[in-house]
């Protein structure tokens, strides 16, 4: 979602045609379409969340502009630019006028203890890599943004959220088939961050959320995510809520324009402490609605899929009776 303008955006922009809207962009990236921005806002207003977690945002300026133009500035935009070579970041919209404060930390500079196979081979033979410098590790493709909610002392949070967007399956350089090794390394480092926080804040509920770019559910788990279940007690929010498997898809892949395959590739994992505060039957994969409030059917071709506000579906859930202290 890129929303970049030459100057401060005003409500007058919303009166433009789609062609005129695109001409207002000052970026090499095309602005998110006006209709899709409206549809996303309609979806978020319908969900009415206190905290919105987003992936693939074109920087803090885009998030601020979306909040101003489409969300009536009801939220505080929070985003730290990450490592993405496509300039897509993870960020938050936090509803204003709550009694708590928040702090955000970035893990974009943290090594993930990984080199690609050809880099490992180069180092084994004493060759230099990465522009003549010996590199010991890559970093996250994007980031793991750590949001802490607290009352008075930011070192004493009452809830922690880790938001990430793990390595995609794209491998344009043909150095890591399906991005498997890099994504696995990012997942391991994400779990390391979680375990460190759990050790420092043993009584604080923690969740991990984001686009995992693969099946990290407990059923049919992709190989790179199995350590979630072998080294932690984290639980998928849909599993905690016992949501039927057929209702968990957050992404539909249209194959050859004739067959649609639904998969869950977006997740929220909860620590055991967090899971006990999940409101019963509140977790769902939100389905976009038409102008009459009726849910759109599953897209069965690319044309239908491209009409949706996003190719991912939001995960929605409620936390209740959480001790705020």
ABEGO torsion letter per residue (X at the ends): XBBBBBEBBBAAAAABBAAAAAAABABABBBBBAAAAAAAAAAAAAAGBABBBBBGBBEAAAAAAAAAAAAGGABBBBBBBBABAAGBBBBBBBBBGBABBBBBBBAAABBAGBBBAAAAAAAAAGBBBGGGBBBABBBBABBBBBBBBBAABAABBABBBBBBBBBBABBAAGABBGGAAAAAAAAAAAAAAAAAAAAABAABBBBBBEBAGEBABABGBBAAAAAAAAABABBBAAAAAGBBAAAABABBBBBGGABBBBBBABBBBBBAAAAAABBBGABBBBBBBBAAGBBBBBBABAAAAAABABABBBBBBBBBGBBBX
